[in-house]
């Protein structure tokens, strides 16, 4: 894939807290004064001085640092871990230490992950600090005195100068300092428990050759030292603020640059920063340690995906604000010209174009052809015998596809780059450039699929079950799977950076208004990742197959990939982007700076020799292609003609109910009630109705002495059989009746007022809550509210059932043909789209507002569900983001109704529960 320009001008994933960037913190430097760093609280913009803190190792192990009780406790826990290694019986040592490490690893990834995620979304840790008054001397004097003494001992200089005053510092900052102590305990115990576990599993393999022993120790030592350098350099770059996830609590104004280890790999703390795990596994010569290391590393990536990445997007890449559309005219329904294909999104991809890479759709002809070919190949591979003849046939088959993918595809792209030959062919027969682009994507997709599939099939034929005396078989398979996973990750990263446009070499087909090369994503670290890690899966399969023919095919494939990059991509890149092309990648620059000068000179000489060989080979290939040009087009055209031929989240586990939950409360049940304020009756029906996505206000009454820990939940009426005890979870759709009664701020979201005296009943109180956004059901159905007693699931009141429904909009053929239907569609669609946004500031105000960049997946799914119920048109969520405003969506709906009429008027009854009355 060509390093195509990415029009998306995002900041360079600037999560200092995620260990992503060098933080040149906002500092004020005056003559003869110490520089000060200033922090900012996001919700109130309060500015304060951020005292200098130290890393956990210095805090715990440095004799010059005063030790408090928590420091002594952490050191005692570490000594306890080490003592277990020496005191436990040999038979129980490894299992116990293994369980101990897994406990601390879970504490890290799941414990800290839960706390950080809750802090990011709801400010939960700060909320707990306020609720339990740990910084309030009158509410918790003992805890207050201890925390103050501990914190002030860590920032003594700032206390002396008056820059830090415990009582005046923001509670967010003080909470972060307390959170650091929890992190110190978990991270230090995680590391020490892993080391002692590895030591307990270490052994010298029987009859291991000296060269394997030497290789293990050298490789393990190198990986461990590299891991140590990554950690130290990362801490140098991100400092304590980011190391301890400071931006989950407060922000520091900072300029972000990539430096050191952050130019080597994405998320270096969680990727290459775990190389030491594999180094220790080699030193221990234990598959147990290796397996545990893989599990721990995978859980760290899960932590990154579930906790840190969402916070990065929320903090540093918030949704773009709405803006007016620049397209003031929408094409008529009778206009078949695909003018939208000239409008590009952030990846330079036509808005009307459907992505091929995101998901397989058997109804798509390209996907269907690819699936059919792969299934044929898989069937033949499994059913044919593994004789020498068949093995050679599969080897030749894999070589043929690789040759086609290199020479055939390369020839098409070279011709397209030089004189638009591929597009000219389709223009010759009256088709458009967009048609040529779609056909080309099909050719490339099928070619890429079959190239990889044929190689896997050849490896399958050559694969032999391991022998019992092959001690390296498990190691080969583990490393092979890791290499395949690396290539898969690389492919996804390339597609994420380039989009469909870059993946399919769109800049060979479309002349961009202002060609601009942006090195983002994986290209931040590699000029072209396909040169090395983009072919890692080939060598992973070679390792697992352990076959000489597959090794040769793998070597040939890698060489072909390199030639393709040099012969096809590089000249076009040079012609299109010229001086914008970066000569040195981030990882190359970092390694060059780290190599001593004498070694660097030798490396340059070797690199020059390699470049000379590649250049001479490139010239030979170009000459060969030039001579073969008259014969290739017919074959190419023939191949082109031949190839033309939500899982919904699972319901959470049912909460176990105690016996007390089934007991009716002692209070008078008649004094409890629930009334839906905003529901209305539709026509003569007795059923209450709430429009789709509309906030639902609910009033409640309860006895004067009711429990303040009562709560109200929203449920589908068919989910609970019992009217006395709720047997299913609310999945987050619940609100407490009184504030500050639960250890989560989620419970208080939606409380309007509580415990106000009832004028008619002196022994009763009343309150009101509102269910909206994520606390609603976004599907047609009949629902009810349930009032639960005292944190339990016993029910004291149930509301009248009500229906959430999307009103159907009737459009007749004359309205659609005459063009008046579009105004009707836009009128009904706008309020629905507005309600689907969780943040009102991102929702469109009128038809022209562009919201595509701010519509997340949940919002898009809500919109397409409403469109299907209102107009009988089924759209994909990606269409909502691509169209980006109500006017384009309205045109698309009208056009779909025109094309599908009368079939679009039919809706599958199973998708509607219950049926609602169509608009008359």
KANOR-V323260 format. One record per residue. N is the residue number from 1. OMEGA is omega as a letter, one per 30 degrees, with the letter a starting at -180 (NA if undefined). D_FIRST is the distance of its C-alpha to the first C-alpha in whole Angstrom. Layout:
# KANOR-V323260
n->{N N}
omega->{OMEGA OMEGA}
d_first->{D_FIRST D_FIRST}
This chain:
# KANOR-V323260
n->{1 2 3 4 5 6 7 8 9 10 11 12 13 14 15 16 17 18 19 20 21 22 23 24 25 26 27 28 29 30 31 32 33 34 35 36 37 38 39 40 41 42 43 44 45 46 47 48 49 50 51 52 53 54 55 56 57 58 59 60 61 62 63 64 65 66 67 68 69 70 71 72 73 74 75 76 77 78 79 80 81 82 83 84 85 86 87 88 89 90 91 92 93 94 95 96 97 98 99 100 101 102 103 104 105 106 107 108 109 110 111 112 113 114 115 116 117 118 119 120 121 122 123 124 125 126 127 128 129 130 131 132 133 134 135 136 137 138 139 140 141 142 143 144 145 146 147 148 149 150 151 152 153 154 155 156 157 158 159 160 161 162 163 164 165 166 167 168 169 170 171 172 173 174 175 176 177 178 179 180 181 182 183 184 185 186 187 188 189 190 191 192 193 194 195 196 197 198 199 200 201 202 203 204 205 206 207 208 209 210 211 212 213 214 215 216 217 218 219 220 221 222 223 224 225 226 227 228 229 230 231 232 233 234 235 236 237 238 239 240 241 242 243 244 245 246 247 248 249 250 251 252 253 254 255 256 257 258 259 260 261 262 263 264 265 266 267 268 269 270 271 272 273 274 275 276 277 278 279 280 281 282 283 284 285 286 287 288 289 290 291 292 293 294 295 296 297 298 299 300 301 302 303 304 305 306 307 308 309 310 311 312 313 314 315 316 317 318 319 320 321 322 323 324 325 326 327 328 329 330 331 332 333 334 335 336 337 338 339 340 341 342 343 344 345 346 347 348 349 350 351 352 353 354 355 356 357 358 359 360 361 362 363 364 365 366 367 368 369 370 371 372 373 374 375 376 377 378 379 380 381 382 383 384 385 386 387 388 389 390 391 392 393 394 395 396 397 398 399 400 401 402 403 404 405 406 407 408 409 410 411 412 413 414 415 416 417 418 419 420 421 422 423 424 425 426 427 428 429 430 431 432 433 434 435 436 437 438 439 440 441 442 443 444 445 446 447 448 449 450 451 452 453 454 455 456 457 458 459 460 461 462 463 464 465 466 467 468 469 470 471 472 473 474 475 476 477 478 479 480 481 482 483 484 485 486 487 488 489 490 491 492 493 494 495 496 497 498 499 500 501 502 503 504 505 506 507 508 509 510 511 512 513 514 515 516 517 518 519 520 521 522 523 524 525 526 527 528 529 530 531 532 533 534 535 536 537 538 539 540 541 542 543 544 545 546 547 548 549 550 551 552 553 554 555 556 557 558 559 560 561 562 563 564 565 566 567 568 569 570 571 572 573 574 575 576 577 578 579 580 581 582 583 584 585 586 587 588 589 590 591 592 593 594 595 596 597 598 599 600 601 602 603 604 605 606 607 608 609 610 611 612 613 614 615 616 617 618 619 620 621 622 623 624 625 626 627 628 629 630 631 632 633 634 635 636 637 638 639 640 641 642 643 644 645 646 647 648 649 650 651 652 653 654 655 656 657 658 659 660 661 662 663 664 665 666 667 668 669 670 671 672 673 674 675 676 677 678 679 680 681 682 683 684 685 686 687 688 689 690 691 692 693 694 695 696 697 698 699 700 701 702 703 704 705 706 707 708 709 710 711 712 713 714 715 716 717 718 719 720 721 722 723 724 725 726 727 728 729 730 731 732 733 734 735 736 737 738 739 740 741 742 743 744 745 746 747 748 749 750 751 752 753 754 755 756 757 758 759 760 761 762 763 764 765 766 767 768 769 770 771 772 773 774 775 776 777 778 779 780 781 782 783 784 785 786 787 788 789 790 791 792 793 794 795 796 797 798 799 800 801 802 803 804 805 806 807 808 809 810 811 812 813 814 815 816 817 818 819 820 821 822 823 824 825 826 827 828 829 830 831 832 833 834 835 836 837 838 839 840 841 842 843 844 845 846 847 848 849 850 851 852 853 854 855 856 857 858 859 860 861 862 863 864 865 866 867 868 869 870 871 872 873 874 875 876 877 878 879 880 881 882 883 884 885 886 887 888 889 890 891 892 893 894 895 896 897 898 899 900 901 902 903 904 905 906 907 908 909 910 911 912 913 914 915 916 917 918 919 920}
omega->{a l a l l a a a l l a a a l l l l a a a l a l a a a l a l l l l l l a l a l a l a a l l l a a l l l l l a a a a l a a a a l a a l a l a a l l l a l l l l l l l a a l a a a a l a a a a a l a l l l l l l l a l l l l a a l l l l a a l l l a a a a a a l l l l l a a l a l a a a a a a a l l a a a l l a a a l a a a a a l l a a l l l a a a l l a l a l l l l l l l a l l l a a a l l l a a a l a a l l l a a a l l a a l l l a a l l l l l a l a l l l l a l l l l l l a a a l l l a a l a a a a a l a a l a a a l l a l a l l a l a a l a a l l a l a l l l l l l l a l l l l a a a a l l l l l l l l l a a l l l l l l l a a a a a l l l a a a a l a l a l a l a l l l a a l a l a a a a a a a a l l l a l a l a a l a a a a a l a a a l l a l l a l l a l a l a l a l l a l l l a a a a l a l a a a l l l a l l l l l a l l l l a l a a l l l l a l l l l a a l a a l l a a l l a l l a l l l l l l l a l l l a a l a a l a l l a a l l l l l l a a a l l a l a a l a a a a l a a l l l l l l l l l l l l l l l l l a l a a a l a a a a l a a l a a l a a l a a a a l a a a l l a a l l a a l a a l l a a l a l l l l a a l a a l l l a l l l l a a l l l l l l l a a a a a l l l a a a a l a l a a a a l a a l a a l l l a a l a a l l l l l l l l l l l l l l l a a l l l l l a l l l l l l a a a a a a a l a a l l l a a a a a NA l a l l l a a a a l a l a a a a a a a a a l a a a l l l l l a a l l l a l l a l a l a l l a l a l a l a l a l a l a a a l l l l a a l l a l a a a a l a l a a l a a l l a l a l a l l l a l l a a l l l a a a l l l l a l l a l a a a a a l l a l a l l l a l a l l l a a l l l a l l l l a a l l a l l a l l l a l l l a l a l a l a a l l a a l a a a l a a a l l a a a a a a a l l l a a l l l a a a a l l l a a a l a a a a l l a a l a l l a a l l l l a a a l l a l l l a l l l a l l l a a l l l l a l l l l l l a a a g a a l a l l a a a a l f l l a l l l NA}
d_first->{0 4 6 8 12 13 16 18 20 21 23 21 22 26 28 30 32 29 29 26 27 30 32 34 37 39 42 46 47 51 53 54 53 50 47 46 43 44 42 42 43 41 43 46 44 47 47 48 48 45 47 46 45 44 42 43 44 46 48 49 50 51 55 55 53 56 56 56 57 54 52 55 54 51 52 54 52 49 53 53 50 51 54 53 51 55 57 55 56 54 54 53 51 47 47 49 47 44 45 45 42 40 43 42 38 39 41 38 35 37 40 39 36 38 40 37 36 39 40 37 37 41 42 44 45 47 48 50 51 53 54 56 57 56 56 59 62 64 62 61 63 63 59 59 61 59 55 57 58 55 53 55 55 51 52 55 54 53 56 58 57 57 53 53 56 55 57 55 52 49 50 46 46 49 47 44 46 48 45 44 47 45 42 44 46 43 40 43 44 41 40 44 44 40 42 45 44 42 45 47 44 44 45 45 44 47 47 43 43 43 40 38 40 39 36 36 38 36 33 34 36 33 31 34 34 31 31 34 33 30 33 35 32 31 34 35 32 33 36 39 38 34 35 38 36 38 36 37 40 40 38 38 37 34 32 28 27 25 27 27 26 24 21 21 19 19 23 24 28 26 24 25 28 29 28 32 33 31 33 36 35 35 39 40 39 39 37 39 37 34 34 35 33 30 32 33 29 28 31 29 26 28 30 27 26 29 31 29 26 28 30 27 26 30 31 29 26 29 29 29 32 33 33 34 32 32 32 35 36 35 34 37 37 38 35 32 30 27 27 25 22 22 22 19 19 18 14 15 15 18 21 22 19 19 16 15 13 16 19 20 23 25 26 23 23 19 20 23 22 19 22 25 23 22 26 27 25 27 30 30 29 32 35 35 36 35 37 36 35 33 31 30 29 26 25 25 23 21 20 20 18 15 17 16 12 12 15 15 12 11 15 14 11 14 17 15 14 18 20 18 20 18 19 23 23 23 25 28 29 29 26 24 20 20 21 18 16 17 17 14 13 15 15 11 12 15 14 11 14 17 15 15 19 20 19 21 24 25 25 27 29 30 30 34 36 36 40 42 42 39 39 35 34 33 32 29 28 28 26 24 23 22 20 18 19 17 14 14 15 12 10 12 12 8 9 12 11 9 11 10 10 7 5 7 6 10 11 11 14 15 17 17 21 20 17 17 14 15 14 15 14 13 12 15 16 13 12 9 9 8 11 13 13 10 13 16 16 17 20 21 22 23 25 27 27 29 29 29 27 24 24 24 21 19 20 19 15 14 16 14 10 12 13 10 8 12 13 10 8 11 13 12 11 15 16 15 15 18 20 18 15 16 18 19 17 19 20 20 23 25 25 26 29 30 30 34 34 36 33 30 32 31 28 27 29 27 24 25 26 22 21 24 23 19 20 23 21 18 21 23 19 19 23 23 21 23 26 24 23 27 26 22 22 25 23 20 22 24 21 20 23 24 21 22 25 30 31 34 35 37 41 42 44 48 49 53 56 59 62 63 60 62 66 67 67 70 70 71 68 70 69 65 64 60 60 57 57 55 55 57 58 57 60 63 60 61 58 56 53 50 48 44 43 46 47 50 53 56 59 61 64 65 69 70 69 66 63 61 58 58 55 54 51 49 49 49 52 51 50 53 56 59 60 61 58 55 53 49 47 46 43 43 45 48 50 53 57 57 55 55 56 52 50 47 47 45 49 50 47 49 53 55 58 60 64 66 69 70 73 74 74 75 74 70 67 64 60 57 54 51 48 45 41 40 43 43 43 40 41 44 47 50 51 53 54 56 58 58 60 60 56 57 56 60 60 63 62 59 58 59 56 54 51 48 47 44 47 46 46 47 46 48 47 48 47 43 44 46 43 45 44 41 43 45 41 40 44 43 40 40 42 40 37 39 40 37 36 37 37 40 38 35 36 37 40 40 38 36 35 31 30 27 26 29 29 28 27 31 32 30 31 35 34 33 36 38 37 37 41 42 40 39 36 33 30 27 27 23 25 28 25 23 27 28 32 35 35 32 32 36 35 32 35 37 35 34 38 39 36 38 41 43 41 40 43 43 42 42 45 44 42 44 47 49 50 50 52 50 51 54}
